[in-house]
Amino acid sequence: MMINITVRKLEEEYADAAYNVEQICLKEAWSREAIFELIDRKNAIYLVAVYDNTVCGIAGMYIVADEGQINNVAVLPEYRKQGIGKIIFDELLLEGKKKDVKLFTLEVAASNSAAIKLYSNCGFDVVGRRKGFYKNDDALIMDFRIDN
Ligand SMILES: CC(C)(COP(=O)(O)OP(=O)(O)OC[C@H]1O[C@@H](n2cnc3c(N)ncnc32)[C@H](O)[C@@H]1OP(=O)(O)O)[C@@H](O)C(=O)NCCC(=O)NCCS
């Protein structure tokens, strides 16, 4: 486990690097403009994981009423399997809880075992499946409800 990871809220200085992580890691990466627009938005949380001045991971969600819709989670390939995904995802959930999110929800490709493992470890359950949602794959819907 790496120890010098810091998780920060998106600021202008990280936005280009966050965009880069999305481009490298995600099929449905957000545009550079969309990422810049997330800075300081009240109904969104977007975090970056920084190691040695490098943005190596990102995690983001929109908040609609008491629901947190998680859209983007990614760690650069050379930084994977060292617990960074878990660190940033845990922090995303914590920030969501601070904003009174009661239900976290996300979609993940059924073949994406790394992401599914990460989400299961953090308390998410599979609650649905959308057949053929991705080109050659089903989407699983996973969620995590906070009970008071
Ligand atoms: C999903 C992703 C963010 C995980 O990042 P990571 O930093 O490697 O995650 P962690 O090291 O914290 O690992 C989290 C858990 O997943 C497991 N895991 C990681 N990679 C795995 C793999 N390839 N296969 C199976 N399990 C895997 C880890 O073992 C760990 O579980 P454990 O603690 O029980 O051992 C990363 O693989 C990624 O960026 N993938 C591409 C983008 C993507 O698919 N994002 C999700 C879109 S919904």
The ligand as an SDF file (V2000), in Angstrom:
LIG
                    3D

 48 50  0  0  0  0  0  0  0  0999 V2000
  -11.2870   -0.0020  -11.2380 C   0  0  0  0  0  0  0  0  0  0  0  0
   -9.9780    0.7240  -10.8690 C   0  0  0  0  0  0  0  0  0  0  0  0
  -10.3190    2.1890  -10.5950 C   0  0  0  0  0  0  0  0  0  0  0  0
   -9.3930    0.0820   -9.5990 C   0  0  0  0  0  0  0  0  0  0  0  0
   -8.2530    0.8570   -9.2050 O   0  0  0  0  0  0  0  0  0  0  0  0
   -7.1010    0.2390   -8.2850 P   0  0  0  0  0  0  0  0  0  0  0  0
   -6.3150    1.3730   -7.7520 O   0  0  0  0  0  0  0  0  0  0  0  0
   -6.3850   -0.8030   -9.0210 O   0  0  0  0  0  0  0  0  0  0  0  0
   -7.9670   -0.4150   -7.1090 O   0  0  0  0  0  0  0  0  0  0  0  0
   -7.4360   -1.0120   -5.7400 P   0  0  0  0  0  0  0  0  0  0  0  0
   -5.9810   -1.2930   -5.8210 O   0  0  0  0  0  0  0  0  0  0  0  0
   -7.9130   -0.1260   -4.6460 O   0  0  0  0  0  0  0  0  0  0  0  0
   -8.1990   -2.3780   -5.6920 O   0  0  0  0  0  0  0  0  0  0  0  0
   -9.5430   -2.4560   -5.2830 C   0  0  0  0  0  0  0  0  0  0  0  0
   -9.9610   -3.9320   -5.2350 C   0  0  0  0  0  0  0  0  0  0  0  0
  -10.0920   -4.4380   -6.5500 O   0  0  0  0  0  0  0  0  0  0  0  0
   -9.2670   -5.5770   -6.7160 C   0  0  0  0  0  0  0  0  0  0  0  0
   -8.7230   -5.5440   -8.0590 N   0  0  0  0  0  0  0  0  0  0  0  0
   -7.9600   -4.5710   -8.5980 C   0  0  0  0  0  0  0  0  0  0  0  0
   -7.6580   -4.8820   -9.8680 N   0  0  0  0  0  0  0  0  0  0  0  0
   -8.2570   -6.0700  -10.1180 C   0  0  0  0  0  0  0  0  0  0  0  0
   -8.3370   -6.9020  -11.2560 C   0  0  0  0  0  0  0  0  0  0  0  0
   -7.7310   -6.5680  -12.4170 N   0  0  0  0  0  0  0  0  0  0  0  0
   -9.0600   -8.0390  -11.1680 N   0  0  0  0  0  0  0  0  0  0  0  0
   -9.6850   -8.3810  -10.0320 C   0  0  0  0  0  0  0  0  0  0  0  0
   -9.6620   -7.6340   -8.8990 N   0  0  0  0  0  0  0  0  0  0  0  0
   -8.9510   -6.4920   -8.9500 C   0  0  0  0  0  0  0  0  0  0  0  0
   -8.1920   -5.4290   -5.6990 C   0  0  0  0  0  0  0  0  0  0  0  0
   -7.6340   -6.6950   -5.3790 O   0  0  0  0  0  0  0  0  0  0  0  0
   -8.9150   -4.8170   -4.5420 C   0  0  0  0  0  0  0  0  0  0  0  0
   -9.6450   -5.7880   -3.8070 O   0  0  0  0  0  0  0  0  0  0  0  0
   -9.0260   -6.4020   -2.4490 P   0  0  0  0  0  0  0  0  0  0  0  0
   -8.7240   -5.2300   -1.5670 O   0  0  0  0  0  0  0  0  0  0  0  0
  -10.1500   -7.2470   -1.9440 O   0  0  0  0  0  0  0  0  0  0  0  0
   -7.8190   -7.1560   -2.8580 O   0  0  0  0  0  0  0  0  0  0  0  0
   -8.9330    0.6050  -12.0150 C   0  0  0  0  0  0  0  0  0  0  0  0
   -8.7790   -0.7470  -12.3290 O   0  0  0  0  0  0  0  0  0  0  0  0
   -9.2750    1.3860  -13.2720 C   0  0  0  0  0  0  0  0  0  0  0  0
   -8.9990    2.5770  -13.3760 O   0  0  0  0  0  0  0  0  0  0  0  0
   -9.8690    0.7080  -14.2780 N   0  0  0  0  0  0  0  0  0  0  0  0
  -10.1680    1.3680  -15.5620 C   0  0  0  0  0  0  0  0  0  0  0  0
  -11.2740    2.3900  -15.4340 C   0  0  0  0  0  0  0  0  0  0  0  0
  -12.5530    1.7610  -15.0000 C   0  0  0  0  0  0  0  0  0  0  0  0
  -12.9370    0.7060  -15.4560 O   0  0  0  0  0  0  0  0  0  0  0  0
  -13.2700    2.4450  -14.1000 N   0  0  0  0  0  0  0  0  0  0  0  0
  -14.5570    2.0180  -13.6000 C   0  0  0  0  0  0  0  0  0  0  0  0
  -15.6340    2.4310  -14.5340 C   0  0  0  0  0  0  0  0  0  0  0  0
  -17.2550    1.9960  -13.8480 S   0  0  0  0  0  0  0  0  0  0  0  0
  1  2  1  0
  2  3  1  0
  2  4  1  0
  2 36  1  0
  4  5  1  0
  5  6  1  0
  6  7  2  0
  6  8  1  0
  6  9  1  0
  9 10  1  0
 10 11  2  0
 10 12  1  0
 10 13  1  0
 13 14  1  0
 14 15  1  0
 15 16  1  0
 15 30  1  0
 16 17  1  0
 17 18  1  0
 17 28  1  0
 18 19  1  0
 18 27  1  0
 19 20  2  0
 20 21  1  0
 21 22  1  0
 21 27  2  0
 22 23  1  0
 22 24  2  0
 24 25  1  0
 25 26  2  0
 26 27  1  0
 28 29  1  0
 28 30  1  0
 30 31  1  0
 31 32  1  0
 32 33  2  0
 32 34  1  0
 32 35  1  0
 36 37  1  0
 36 38  1  0
 38 39  2  0
 38 40  1  0
 40 41  1  0
 41 42  1  0
 42 43  1  0
 43 44  2  0
 43 45  1  0
 45 46  1  0
 46 47  1  0
 47 48  1  0
M  END
$$$$
